[in-house]
């Protein structure tokens, strides 16, 4: 999932470049509609942010369900080391996904500040 998010954050990483290439220079001002171009960039950024947030929240939801199930199983089988190991692994994954949600907020804020 982290690799997928990294690829999906490319638009945010390149926002300054995108702005520089979408806003026309004086020689191209008549050939390109800067308002339309900026609108398209804005919509593209909104779509990227929405889809990334949806993916992260979906992963959090799925992982939370797995953690809940494993905790319930753990209550029944206190001495199962393999179950405990799997529970710890899923809890770590859940924490990672929750931190990705925080990273997403920072990335989004940075992009909107540049775009403003």
N, CA, C and O atoms as a GROMACS GRO file, in nm:
protein
  464
    1UNK      N    1   0.082  -0.120   0.000
    1UNK     CA    2   0.000   0.000   0.000
    1UNK      C    3   0.086   0.126   0.000
    1UNK      O    4   0.050   0.226  -0.062
    2UNK      N    5   0.199   0.122   0.069
    2UNK     CA    6   0.285   0.240   0.073
    2UNK      C    7   0.339   0.275  -0.066
    2UNK      O    8   0.350   0.393  -0.101
    3UNK      N    9   0.372   0.175  -0.143
    3UNK     CA   10   0.421   0.200  -0.279
    3UNK      C   11   0.310   0.261  -0.364
    3UNK      O   12   0.334   0.354  -0.441
    4UNK      N   13   0.190   0.210  -0.350
    4UNK     CA   14   0.075   0.263  -0.422
    4UNK      C   15   0.052   0.410  -0.384
    4UNK      O   16   0.029   0.493  -0.472
    5UNK      N   17   0.058   0.441  -0.257
    5UNK     CA   18   0.040   0.579  -0.212
    5UNK      C   19   0.151   0.669  -0.264
    5UNK      O   20   0.126   0.783  -0.302
    6UNK      N   21   0.273   0.619  -0.267
    6UNK     CA   22   0.385   0.697  -0.318
    6UNK      C   23   0.361   0.735  -0.463
    6UNK      O   24   0.382   0.850  -0.503
    7UNK      N   25   0.317   0.640  -0.541
    7UNK     CA   26   0.288   0.666  -0.683
    7UNK      C   27   0.171   0.763  -0.696
    7UNK      O   28   0.174   0.854  -0.780
    8UNK      N   29   0.070   0.745  -0.614
    8UNK     CA   30  -0.048   0.830  -0.621
    8UNK      C   31  -0.019   0.973  -0.574
    8UNK      O   32  -0.092   1.066  -0.609
    9UNK      N   33   0.086   0.991  -0.495
    9UNK     CA   34   0.122   1.125  -0.446
    9UNK      C   35   0.211   1.201  -0.543
    9UNK      O   36   0.256   1.311  -0.512
   10UNK      N   37   0.237   1.146  -0.658
   10UNK     CA   38   0.322   1.211  -0.757
   10UNK      C   39   0.269   1.349  -0.793
   10UNK      O   40   0.347   1.444  -0.806
   11UNK      N   41   0.139   1.362  -0.809
   11UNK     CA   42   0.083   1.492  -0.846
   11UNK      C   43   0.113   1.597  -0.739
   11UNK      O   44   0.140   1.713  -0.770
   12UNK      N   45   0.109   1.556  -0.612
   12UNK     CA   46   0.140   1.650  -0.504
   12UNK      C   47   0.288   1.683  -0.502
   12UNK      O   48   0.327   1.797  -0.477
   13UNK      N   49   0.370   1.584  -0.527
   13UNK     CA   50   0.514   1.605  -0.527
   13UNK      C   51   0.558   1.698  -0.640
   13UNK      O   52   0.659   1.767  -0.629
   14UNK      N   53   0.481   1.699  -0.746
   14UNK     CA   54   0.518   1.778  -0.864
   14UNK      C   55   0.428   1.900  -0.884
   14UNK      O   56   0.418   1.952  -0.995
   15UNK      N   57   0.362   1.945  -0.777
   15UNK     CA   58   0.265   2.053  -0.791
   15UNK      C   59   0.327   2.181  -0.845
   15UNK      O   60   0.266   2.248  -0.929
   16UNK      N   61   0.446   2.217  -0.800
   16UNK     CA   62   0.511   2.338  -0.849
   16UNK      C   63   0.541   2.324  -0.998
   16UNK      O   64   0.519   2.417  -1.076
   17UNK      N   65   0.592   2.208  -1.036
   17UNK     CA   66   0.619   2.182  -1.178
   17UNK      C   67   0.489   2.190  -1.259
   17UNK      O   68   0.485   2.248  -1.367
   18UNK      N   69   0.384   2.129  -1.206
   18UNK     CA   70   0.255   2.131  -1.276
   18UNK      C   71   0.206   2.274  -1.296
   18UNK      O   72   0.158   2.310  -1.403
   19UNK      N   73   0.219   2.355  -1.192
   19UNK     CA   74   0.177   2.494  -1.204
   19UNK      C   75   0.261   2.568  -1.308
   19UNK      O   76   0.208   2.645  -1.388
   20UNK      N   77   0.390   2.545  -1.305
   20UNK     CA   78   0.479   2.612  -1.401
   20UNK      C   79   0.450   2.572  -1.546
   20UNK      O   80   0.466   2.652  -1.637
   21UNK      N   81   0.407   2.449  -1.564
   21UNK     CA   82   0.380   2.404  -1.701
   21UNK      C   83   0.237   2.432  -1.745
   21UNK      O   84   0.209   2.427  -1.865
   22UNK      N   85   0.147   2.460  -1.653
   22UNK     CA   86   0.008   2.485  -1.693
   22UNK      C   87  -0.022   2.633  -1.713
   22UNK      O   88  -0.109   2.668  -1.793
   23UNK      N   89   0.050   2.719  -1.643
   23UNK     CA   90   0.027   2.862  -1.660
   23UNK      C   91   0.112   2.909  -1.777
   23UNK      O   92   0.234   2.895  -1.774
   24UNK      N   93   0.049   2.965  -1.879
   24UNK     CA   94   0.124   3.000  -2.001
   24UNK      C   95   0.214   3.122  -1.982
   24UNK      O   96   0.185   3.213  -1.904
   25UNK      N   97   0.321   3.120  -2.055
   25UNK     CA   98   0.408   3.238  -2.061
   25UNK      C   99   0.342   3.342  -2.150
   25UNK      O  100   0.239   3.314  -2.212
   26UNK      N  101   0.399   3.460  -2.156
   26UNK     CA  102   0.340   3.568  -2.235
   26UNK      C  103   0.320   3.529  -2.381
   26UNK      O  104   0.222   3.570  -2.444
   27UNK      N  105   0.412   3.451  -2.436
   27UNK     CA  106   0.403   3.414  -2.577
   27UNK      C  107   0.292   3.312  -2.605
   27UNK      O  108   0.247   3.300  -2.719
   28UNK      N  109   0.248   3.240  -2.504
   28UNK     CA  110   0.144   3.138  -2.523
   28UNK      C  111   0.010   3.180  -2.463
   28UNK      O  112  -0.086   3.103  -2.468
   29UNK      N  113   0.002   3.299  -2.406
   29UNK     CA  114  -0.118   3.339  -2.335
   29UNK      C  115  -0.245   3.333  -2.420
   29UNK      O  116  -0.353   3.305  -2.367
   30UNK      N  117  -0.235   3.358  -2.547
   30UNK     CA  118  -0.352   3.352  -2.634
   30UNK      C  119  -0.389   3.212  -2.678
   30UNK      O  120  -0.501   3.189  -2.723
   31UNK      N  121  -0.298   3.120  -2.667
   31UNK     CA  122  -0.319   2.983  -2.716
   31UNK      C  123  -0.373   2.888  -2.609
   31UNK      O  124  -0.428   2.783  -2.642
   32UNK      N  125  -0.356   2.925  -2.483
   32UNK     CA  126  -0.396   2.838  -2.373
   32UNK      C  127  -0.487   2.916  -2.280
   32UNK      O  128  -0.461   3.033  -2.251
   33UNK      N  129  -0.593   2.852  -2.233
   33UNK     CA  130  -0.684   2.915  -2.137
   33UNK      C  131  -0.634   2.883  -1.995
   33UNK      O  132  -0.657   2.772  -1.946
   34UNK      N  133  -0.568   2.978  -1.929
   34UNK     CA  134  -0.511   2.949  -1.797
   34UNK      C  135  -0.618   2.914  -1.694
   34UNK      O  136  -0.593   2.833  -1.605
   35UNK      N  137  -0.734   2.975  -1.705
   35UNK     CA  138  -0.843   2.944  -1.611
   35UNK      C  139  -0.886   2.798  -1.622
   35UNK      O  140  -0.902   2.730  -1.521
   36UNK      N  141  -0.904   2.752  -1.745
   36UNK     CA  142  -0.944   2.612  -1.768
   36UNK      C  143  -0.834   2.517  -1.724
   36UNK      O  144  -0.860   2.412  -1.663
   37UNK      N  145  -0.710   2.553  -1.754
   37UNK     CA  146  -0.596   2.468  -1.718
   37UNK      C  147  -0.584   2.456  -1.567
   37UNK      O  148  -0.560   2.348  -1.515
   38UNK      N  149  -0.600   2.568  -1.497
   38UNK     CA  150  -0.593   2.565  -1.351
   38UNK      C  151  -0.709   2.485  -1.292
   38UNK      O  152  -0.693   2.413  -1.194
   39UNK      N  153  -0.826   2.500  -1.354
   39UNK     CA  154  -0.943   2.424  -1.308
   39UNK      C  155  -0.918   2.275  -1.322
   39UNK      O  156  -0.950   2.198  -1.231
   40UNK      N  157  -0.860   2.233  -1.434
   40UNK     CA  158  -0.830   2.092  -1.455
   40UNK      C  159  -0.727   2.042  -1.355
   40UNK      O  160  -0.739   1.930  -1.304
   41UNK      N  161  -0.626   2.123  -1.325
   41UNK     CA  162  -0.526   2.086  -1.225
   41UNK      C  163  -0.590   2.073  -1.088
   41UNK      O  164  -0.561   1.979  -1.014
   42UNK      N  165  -0.677   2.166  -1.053
   42UNK     CA  166  -0.749   2.164  -0.926
   42UNK      C  167  -0.832   2.036  -0.914
   42UNK      O  168  -0.829   1.968  -0.812
   43UNK      N  169  -0.907   2.005  -1.019
   43UNK     CA  170  -0.992   1.885  -1.018
   43UNK      C  171  -0.909   1.758  -1.009
   43UNK      O  172  -0.946   1.663  -0.940
   44UNK      N  173  -0.798   1.757  -1.078
   44UNK     CA  174  -0.709   1.641  -1.073
   44UNK      C  175  -0.653   1.622  -0.932
   44UNK      O  176  -0.644   1.509  -0.883
   45UNK      N  177  -0.616   1.731  -0.869
   45UNK     CA  178  -0.565   1.726  -0.732
   45UNK      C  179  -0.673   1.680  -0.635
   45UNK      O  180  -0.647   1.598  -0.547
   46UNK      N  181  -0.794   1.731  -0.652
   46UNK     CA  182  -0.906   1.689  -0.567
   46UNK      C  183  -0.934   1.540  -0.582
   46UNK      O  184  -0.953   1.469  -0.483
   47UNK      N  185  -0.935   1.492  -0.705
   47UNK     CA  186  -0.958   1.350  -0.730
   47UNK      C  187  -0.850   1.264  -0.665
   47UNK      O  188  -0.880   1.161  -0.604
   48UNK      N  189  -0.725   1.307  -0.678
   48UNK     CA  190  -0.614   1.232  -0.619
   48UNK      C  191  -0.627   1.226  -0.468
   48UNK      O  192  -0.609   1.120  -0.408
   49UNK      N  193  -0.659   1.339  -0.406
   49UNK     CA  194  -0.672   1.342  -0.260
   49UNK      C  195  -0.788   1.255  -0.213
   49UNK      O  196  -0.776   1.182  -0.114
   50UNK      N  197  -0.899   1.263  -0.283
   50UNK     CA  198  -1.017   1.185  -0.246
   50UNK      C  199  -0.991   1.035  -0.258
   50UNK      O  200  -1.026   0.958  -0.169
   51UNK      N  201  -0.930   0.994  -0.367
   51UNK     CA  202  -0.906   0.851  -0.387
   51UNK      C  203  -0.803   0.797  -0.288
   51UNK      O  204  -0.819   0.686  -0.238
   52UNK      N  205  -0.699   0.874  -0.260
   52UNK     CA  206  -0.600   0.828  -0.162
   52UNK      C  207  -0.662   0.816  -0.023
   52UNK      O  208  -0.637   0.718   0.047
   53UNK      N  209  -0.741   0.914   0.016
   53UNK     CA  210  -0.804   0.909   0.148
   53UNK      C  211  -0.899   0.789   0.156
   53UNK      O  212  -0.903   0.720   0.258
   54UNK      N  213  -0.974   0.765   0.050
   54UNK     CA  214  -1.066   0.651   0.048
   54UNK      C  215  -0.990   0.519   0.061
   54UNK      O  216  -1.033   0.431   0.135
   55UNK      N  217  -0.878   0.506  -0.009
   55UNK     CA  218  -0.798   0.384  -0.002
   55UNK      C  219  -0.743   0.363   0.139
   55UNK      O  220  -0.751   0.253   0.193
   56UNK      N  221  -0.689   0.469   0.197
   56UNK     CA  222  -0.631   0.458   0.332
   56UNK      C  223  -0.739   0.421   0.433
   56UNK      O  224  -0.719   0.332   0.515
   57UNK      N  225  -0.853   0.489   0.428
   57UNK     CA  226  -0.961   0.461   0.523
   57UNK      C  227  -1.016   0.320   0.504
   57UNK      O  228  -1.054   0.255   0.601
   58UNK      N  229  -1.021   0.274   0.380
   58UNK     CA  230  -1.065   0.137   0.355
   58UNK      C  231  -0.968   0.036   0.417
   58UNK      O  232  -1.011  -0.062   0.477
   59UNK      N  233  -0.839   0.061   0.403
   59UNK     CA  234  -0.738  -0.027   0.464
   59UNK      C  235  -0.748  -0.025   0.616
   59UNK      O  236  -0.736  -0.129   0.681
   60UNK      N  237  -0.770   0.093   0.672
   60UNK     CA  238  -0.785   0.104   0.818
   60UNK      C  239  -0.906   0.024   0.863
   60UNK      O  240  -0.899  -0.048   0.963
   61UNK      N  241  -1.014   0.036   0.791
   61UNK     CA  242  -1.137  -0.037   0.826
   61UNK      C  243  -1.116  -0.188   0.820
   61UNK      O  244  -1.155  -0.260   0.912
   62UNK      N  245  -1.054  -0.235   0.712
   62UNK     CA  246  -1.031  -0.379   0.697
   62UNK      C  247  -0.935  -0.431   0.804
   62UNK      O  248  -0.959  -0.536   0.862
   63UNK      N  249  -0.828  -0.357   0.828
   63UNK     CA  250  -0.730  -0.400   0.926
   63UNK      C  251  -0.789  -0.397   1.067
   63UNK      O  252  -0.759  -0.484   1.149
   64UNK      N  253  -0.871  -0.298   1.095
   64UNK     CA  254  -0.939  -0.290   1.225
   64UNK      C  255  -1.027  -0.412   1.248
   64UNK      O  256  -1.031  -0.467   1.358
   65UNK      N  257  -1.096  -0.453   1.144
   65UNK     CA  258  -1.182  -0.572   1.155
   65UNK      C  259  -1.099  -0.696   1.183
   65UNK      O  260  -1.138  -0.781   1.264
   66UNK      N  261  -0.984  -0.708   1.116
   66UNK     CA  262  -0.896  -0.823   1.139
   66UNK      C  263  -0.843  -0.821   1.282
   66UNK      O  264  -0.840  -0.924   1.348
   67UNK      N  265  -0.803  -0.703   1.330
   67UNK     CA  266  -0.751  -0.690   1.467
   67UNK      C  267  -0.860  -0.729   1.566
   67UNK      O  268  -0.833  -0.800   1.663
   68UNK      N  269  -0.981  -0.683   1.543
   68UNK     CA  270  -1.092  -0.716   1.633
   68UNK      C  271  -1.115  -0.867   1.639
   68UNK      O  272  -1.132  -0.924   1.746
   69UNK      N  273  -1.114  -0.930   1.523
   69UNK     CA  274  -1.133  -1.075   1.516
   69UNK      C  275  -1.021  -1.149   1.588
   69UNK      O  276  -1.046  -1.242   1.664
   70UNK      N  277  -0.899  -1.105   1.564
   70UNK     CA  278  -0.784  -1.170   1.629
   70UNK      C  279  -0.787  -1.150   1.780
   70UNK      O  280  -0.749  -1.240   1.855
   71UNK      N  281  -0.832  -1.035   1.827
   71UNK     CA  282  -0.845  -1.012   1.971
   71UNK      C  283  -0.948  -1.106   2.032
   71UNK      O  284  -0.928  -1.159   2.141
   72UNK      N  285  -1.058  -1.124   1.960
   72UNK     CA  286  -1.161  -1.216   2.008
   72UNK      C  287  -1.108  -1.359   2.015
   72UNK      O  288  -1.134  -1.431   2.111
   73UNK      N  289  -1.033  -1.399   1.913
   73UNK     CA  290  -0.973  -1.533   1.913
   73UNK      C  291  -0.870  -1.545   2.025
   73UNK      O  292  -0.858  -1.650   2.088
   74UNK      N  293  -0.799  -1.438   2.049
   74UNK     CA  294  -0.695  -1.437   2.153
   74UNK      C  295  -0.758  -1.456   2.291
   74UNK      O  296  -0.698  -1.520   2.378
   75UNK      N  297  -0.877  -1.401   2.312
   75UNK     CA  298  -0.948  -1.418   2.439
   75UNK      C  299  -0.978  -1.565   2.466
   75UNK      O  300  -0.978  -1.610   2.580
   76UNK      N  301  -1.004  -1.639   2.359
   76UNK     CA  302  -1.038  -1.781   2.373
   76UNK      C  303  -0.914  -1.868   2.387
   76UNK      O  304  -0.918  -1.971   2.456
   77UNK      N  305  -0.805  -1.829   2.323
   77UNK     CA  306  -0.682  -1.911   2.322
   77UNK      C  307  -0.566  -1.825   2.373
   77UNK      O  308  -0.489  -1.771   2.294
   78UNK      N  309  -0.555  -1.814   2.503
   78UNK     CA  310  -0.454  -1.727   2.563
   78UNK      C  311  -0.310  -1.767   2.532
   78UNK      O  312  -0.222  -1.682   2.526
   79UNK      N  313  -0.286  -1.892   2.514
   79UNK     CA  314  -0.149  -1.940   2.500
   79UNK      C  315  -0.103  -1.958   2.356
   79UNK      O  316   0.006  -2.010   2.333
   80UNK      N  317  -0.180  -1.917   2.262
   80UNK     CA  318  -0.145  -1.936   2.120
   80UNK      C  319  -0.046  -1.828   2.076
   80UNK      O  320  -0.084  -1.714   2.050
   81UNK      N  321   0.081  -1.866   2.067
   81UNK     CA  322   0.188  -1.770   2.032
   81UNK      C  323   0.176  -1.721   1.888
   81UNK      O  324   0.201  -1.604   1.858
   82UNK      N  325   0.137  -1.810   1.799
   82UNK     CA  326   0.123  -1.772   1.658
   82UNK      C  327   0.011  -1.669   1.641
   82UNK      O  328   0.022  -1.575   1.562
   83UNK      N  329  -0.095  -1.688   1.716
   83UNK     CA  330  -0.208  -1.595   1.711
   83UNK      C  331  -0.166  -1.458   1.766
   83UNK      O  332  -0.202  -1.354   1.710
   84UNK      N  333  -0.090  -1.459   1.874
   84UNK     CA  334  -0.041  -1.335   1.931
   84UNK      C  335   0.052  -1.262   1.833
   84UNK      O  336   0.044  -1.140   1.819
   85UNK      N  337   0.138  -1.338   1.765
   85UNK     CA  338   0.228  -1.279   1.667
   85UNK      C  339   0.150  -1.216   1.553
   85UNK      O  340   0.181  -1.105   1.510
   86UNK      N  341   0.048  -1.284   1.505
   86UNK     CA  342  -0.034  -1.231   1.396
   86UNK      C  343  -0.110  -1.106   1.442
   86UNK      O  344  -0.123  -1.010   1.367
   87UNK      N  345  -0.159  -1.109   1.566
   87UNK     CA  346  -0.229  -0.993   1.620
   87UNK      C  347  -0.137  -0.872   1.626
   87UNK      O  348  -0.176  -0.762   1.586
   88UNK      N  349  -0.016  -0.891   1.674
   88UNK     CA  350   0.082  -0.781   1.683
   88UNK      C  351   0.115  -0.726   1.542
   88UNK      O  352   0.128  -0.605   1.523
   89UNK      N  353   0.127  -0.816   1.447
   89UNK     CA  354   0.156  -0.775   1.310
   89UNK      C  355   0.042  -0.689   1.254
   89UNK      O  356   0.068  -0.587   1.190
   90UNK      N  357  -0.080  -0.730   1.277
   90UNK     CA  358  -0.196  -0.656   1.228
   90UNK      C  359  -0.211  -0.522   1.301
   90UNK      O  360  -0.250  -0.422   1.241
   91UNK      N  361  -0.179  -0.520   1.430
   91UNK     CA  362  -0.185  -0.395   1.505
   91UNK      C  363  -0.081  -0.296   1.453
   91UNK      O  364  -0.108  -0.176   1.444
   92UNK      N  365   0.037  -0.347   1.420
   92UNK     CA  366   0.142  -0.262   1.363
   92UNK      C  367   0.097  -0.206   1.228
   92UNK      O  368   0.118  -0.089   1.199
   93UNK      N  369   0.035  -0.291   1.147
   93UNK     CA  370  -0.014  -0.247   1.017
   93UNK      C  371  -0.122  -0.140   1.034
   93UNK      O  372  -0.127  -0.044   0.958
   94UNK      N  373  -0.208  -0.158   1.134
   94UNK     CA  374  -0.313  -0.060   1.161
   94UNK      C  375  -0.253   0.075   1.201
   94UNK      O  376  -0.299   0.179   1.154
   95UNK      N  377  -0.153   0.072   1.285
   95UNK     CA  378  -0.087   0.197   1.326
   95UNK      C  379  -0.021   0.264   1.206
   95UNK      O  380  -0.024   0.387   1.194
   96UNK      N  381   0.038   0.185   1.118
   96UNK     CA  382   0.100   0.239   0.998
   96UNK      C  383  -0.004   0.307   0.909
   96UNK      O  384   0.021   0.416   0.857
   97UNK      N  385  -0.118   0.244   0.891
   97UNK     CA  386  -0.224   0.301   0.809
   97UNK      C  387  -0.276   0.431   0.871
   97UNK      O  388  -0.304   0.527   0.800
   98UNK      N  389  -0.289   0.433   1.004
   98UNK     CA  390  -0.336   0.554   1.071
   98UNK      C  391  -0.234   0.667   1.055
   98UNK      O  392  -0.272   0.784   1.040
   99UNK      N  393  -0.106   0.633   1.060
   99UNK     CA  394  -0.005   0.736   1.039
   99UNK      C  395  -0.004   0.783   0.893
   99UNK      O  396   0.025   0.900   0.867
  100UNK      N  397  -0.037   0.696   0.799
  100UNK     CA  398  -0.048   0.736   0.658
  100UNK      C  399  -0.161   0.837   0.640
  100UNK      O  400  -0.152   0.926   0.555
  101UNK      N  401  -0.265   0.824   0.718
  101UNK     CA  402  -0.374   0.921   0.712
  101UNK      C  403  -0.324   1.059   0.756
  101UNK      O  404  -0.363   1.161   0.699
  102UNK      N  405  -0.239   1.062   0.858
  102UNK     CA  406  -0.178   1.188   0.902
  102UNK      C  407  -0.085   1.245   0.796
  102UNK      O  408  -0.085   1.366   0.770
  103UNK      N  409  -0.006   1.158   0.734
  103UNK     CA  410   0.083   1.201   0.626
  103UNK      C  411   0.001   1.259   0.512
  103UNK      O  412   0.038   1.360   0.453
  104UNK      N  413  -0.108   1.195   0.482
  104UNK     CA  414  -0.196   1.241   0.374
  104UNK      C  415  -0.246   1.382   0.402
  104UNK      O  416  -0.252   1.466   0.311
  105UNK      N  417  -0.281   1.409   0.525
  105UNK     CA  418  -0.328   1.542   0.561
  105UNK      C  419  -0.219   1.647   0.539
  105UNK      O  420  -0.246   1.756   0.488
  106UNK      N  421  -0.096   1.615   0.578
  106UNK     CA  422   0.016   1.708   0.559
  106UNK      C  423   0.043   1.731   0.411
  106UNK      O  424   0.063   1.844   0.368
  107UNK      N  425   0.044   1.624   0.333
  107UNK     CA  426   0.068   1.634   0.189
  107UNK      C  427  -0.040   1.720   0.123
  107UNK      O  428  -0.010   1.807   0.040
  108UNK      N  429  -0.164   1.695   0.160
  108UNK     CA  430  -0.275   1.772   0.103
  108UNK      C  431  -0.264   1.920   0.138
  108UNK      O  432  -0.280   2.006   0.052
  109UNK      N  433  -0.236   1.949   0.264
  109UNK     CA  434  -0.222   2.089   0.307
  109UNK      C  435  -0.112   2.159   0.229
  109UNK      O  436  -0.128   2.273   0.185
  110UNK      N  437  -0.001   2.091   0.214
  110UNK     CA  438   0.113   2.150   0.142
  110UNK      C  439   0.074   2.182  -0.002
  110UNK      O  440   0.106   2.289  -0.054
  111UNK      N  441   0.006   2.090  -0.066
  111UNK     CA  442  -0.034   2.111  -0.206
  111UNK      C  443  -0.132   2.227  -0.218
  111UNK      O  444  -0.119   2.308  -0.310
  112UNK      N  445  -0.228   2.236  -0.128
  112UNK     CA  446  -0.326   2.344  -0.136
  112UNK      C  447  -0.261   2.479  -0.109
  112UNK      O  448  -0.301   2.580  -0.168
  113UNK      N  449  -0.162   2.483  -0.022
  113UNK     CA  450  -0.091   2.609   0.003
  113UNK      C  451  -0.016   2.654  -0.122
  113UNK      O  452  -0.013   2.774  -0.153
  114UNK      N  453   0.044   2.561  -0.192
  114UNK     CA  454   0.118   2.595  -0.315
  114UNK      C  455   0.019   2.641  -0.422
  114UNK      O  456   0.046   2.736  -0.496
  115UNK      N  457  -0.093   2.574  -0.430
  115UNK     CA  458  -0.192   2.605  -0.534
  115UNK      C  459  -0.264   2.737  -0.506
  115UNK      O  460  -0.309   2.803  -0.599
  116UNK      N  461  -0.277   2.774  -0.380
  116UNK     CA  462  -0.350   2.898  -0.345
  116UNK      C  463  -0.281   3.023  -0.393
  116UNK      O  464  -0.331   3.133  -0.371
   0.00000   0.00000   0.00000
